[in-house]
Amino acid sequence: MPTILITGANRGIGQALATSYQAAGWKVYAARRYGGAVVPEGTHPVRLDVGDEHSIKALKDQLGDEPIDVLWNNAGVFLDKGKDLAKLPDEDWLESFRVNCVAPIRLAEMLIDNVAASDRRVMAFTSTKMASLARYGQGSIAYRSSKTALNMAVRCLSHDVAPRGISCIMLHPGWVKTDMGGEAADIDVETSVSGMRKTVDQAGPGQQADYNGRFFDYDGSAIDW
Ligand SMILES: NC(=O)c1ccc[n+]([C@@H]2O[C@H](COP(=O)([O-])OP(=O)(O)OC[C@H]3O[C@@H](n4cnc5c(N)ncnc54)[C@H](OP(=O)(O)O)[C@@H]3O)[C@@H](O)[C@H]2O)c1
């Protein structure tokens, strides 16, 4: 039975990922930052505030050397959604970088041996098309810049982990109906998750050239940087 660890698994896309993998028979570590937050039935709840290095270390201590086939860095924040940049405190911009960029890389570093010890050896990172320099838009500068930084960090990480057979994959989930995406979004969480899974579930040590360090839309098409 493969094992996956998903961050931000208590709501939105992360919760739907946890539900989907649990239903498919995987062992699912559903990470949520607050102990009271509910995660899908049948998953293994674990505590993780991705922005807190002590919390990351405590999770590593809990997991020990257990192999993790897929580490899915899903948790994220969009603190400047609909906000005027002039009114955005620097703290919010820095927090966007901490949660959206620094945290996924720190967690990946901490769990690299667990992923390397697994059969599939995949690290997935939920990014966004809004981070694409080729498709740049306007507004949401804190969010966009934090995710663009994530993309670069993951590209660098993908080179570092390649010798260990690990594939780092960046994904755009679509514009999804969640607390973050809002009711007007294009697709529901199930459509997003089933689409992204088609990409992530095909990756593995034998397919590194096709997946490692690449950026995919939820429909499997490649996204320009
Ligand atoms: N929805 C979209 O249209 C869309 C589009 C492109 C990309 N994305 C990306 O997809 C991912 C999931 O988005 P979503 O729409 O599901 O968002 P969401 O509904 O707002 O859920 C965000 C999740 O991240 C968790 N989280 C935030 N900060 C955290 C922290 N410090 N430690 C641990 N968990 C933390 C939240 O936990 P709490 O409940 O504790 O706050 C929650 O579980 C994000 O990375 C987002 O940037 C979403």
The ligand as an ORCA input file, in Angstrom:
! r2SCAN-3c Opt
* xyz 0 1
  N      -8.441     27.312     -5.105
  C      -7.825     27.720     -6.201
  O      -8.472     28.177     -7.181
  C      -6.333     27.612     -6.315
  C      -5.742     28.002     -7.531
  C      -4.364     27.881     -7.668
  C      -3.605     27.378     -6.633
  N      -4.196     27.025     -5.462
  C      -3.331     26.483     -4.409
  O      -3.855     25.247     -3.959
  C      -3.503     25.027     -2.584
  C      -4.762     24.694     -1.786
  O      -5.663     25.780     -1.952
  P      -7.185     25.724     -1.487
  O      -7.959     26.417     -2.540
  O      -7.560     24.378     -1.050
  O      -7.102     26.727     -0.230
  P      -7.943     26.794      1.133
  O      -9.291     26.249      0.929
  O      -7.784     28.192      1.597
  O      -7.126     25.797      2.090
  C      -5.803     26.117      2.428
  C      -5.255     25.006      3.287
  O      -3.891     25.359      3.624
  C      -3.759     25.256      5.027
  N      -2.720     26.129      5.580
  C      -2.555     27.454      5.401
  N      -1.516     27.885      6.142
  C      -1.029     26.794      6.800
  C       0.016     26.581      7.729
  N       0.801     27.594      8.160
  N       0.250     25.320      8.179
  C      -0.528     24.300      7.766
  N      -1.559     24.428      6.922
  C      -1.798     25.674      6.445
  C      -5.129     25.637      5.572
  O      -5.230     25.235      6.920
  P      -6.174     26.049      7.981
  O      -7.560     25.497      7.815
  O      -5.553     25.739      9.300
  O      -6.095     27.506      7.624
  C      -6.007     24.858      4.618
  O      -6.066     23.502      4.989
  C      -2.796     26.302     -2.123
  O      -1.404     26.111     -2.173
  C      -3.230     27.334     -3.158
  O      -2.295     28.382     -3.292
  C      -5.534     27.119     -5.281
*
